[in-house]
Amino acid sequence: MRATEIPITGYLDRFSHRPMGTFVAHVSLREPGPYRTRLLRVISADPNPHGPGMRFEDLSHLLDKSHEGRWQEARLGSYGIIETGPERDPRGACSWTLLVQPGVIDPSAALLAEEAGDHAVVLSIGPSGAEASIAWPEGSLELATKVPLKPKAWYRLWLAIDPASGRVVLGQQPLDKGEPVKVNWHAVGVSLPSSGTVLFAAARARAATPFHRQARGSGDLARLYRGLRQSFGGGGTAGWRSARRLGLLATDRQFKRD
């Protein structure tokens, strides 16, 4: 993949600043080595040969420096991150839910993740519908509803875990008056993350870096609840408005990848 990259890429933190402001340049080189920065005033950037053409004013007397550069990974897509999530009793029940409009669903992609140490809870979508990945020090569990989601249709997804009873519920329901699909499982000894990283539209899979499995589509209203929620009735929002929330992660916020 790196062989197809141009030799140097970069961008500024902002398009403009007030007088005396400071720009931050983010630069990546295909191969590590030196690079040069100069200041130019762009008078015309039209490459059309029938237009005014490319015209620049050299301002190197104001900025002309050399630096050492390195390759830096550019990850497609966007995500939300909370470095320190809710503190909870690892043996207390919790439910995760969000609304999603799938785009590309193959391969699987993370929607909502909470990870701390050897604990991880990831709610995803993929070819098998809603998917869940749960890990704790003594074990792990992978679940899927095995009912594919329709692209461009809105769904409510949820994952509920009760460590005291070992019960796990994974569900999906179309918002257009469709019937819910649920999978029930028993996970012996399961425990939950506490005060870990919470990610929206991405997952780390218990590694410090990199982020991966970023989702493609649109999503909003991601929430965490105390207690085990077996269903979110009505397909819309009425069935869960009265629930006691641990914290609101995102409201009316979309994530998209082309």
Disulfide bonds with the S-S distance in Angstrom:
none
